[in-house]
């Protein structure tokens, strides 16, 4: 499992996790698209925006490996702002390649992109 050095571990002042410390011996937690409803808590929306901002600052438009990024946090963005970078995407692999869809990310989180 690739560890993304310099990537924030969590949203400061909260328990919203952005990375994991070690791989799960049973295998990676599968990534799956989670629906974001309009009535989500403001703290959850803030965590999504902060995570996307960290992804953008760390990777930009380049493809990146899932590595130690938290599956739960990625799943809130998967299929919209974060999309598979290859056709052979395996949602249960730490080596899965992802990328940010800038147009979708700008539409959903304009505050992240000045």
Secondary structure, DSSP 8 states (H G I E B T S, - for coil): ----TT--SB-TTS--B-B-SS--TT-----------TT--HHHHHHHHHHHHHHHHHHTTS-EE-TTB-HHHHHHHBTTTEEESSTT--TT-TT-EEEE-HHHHHHH-GGG--
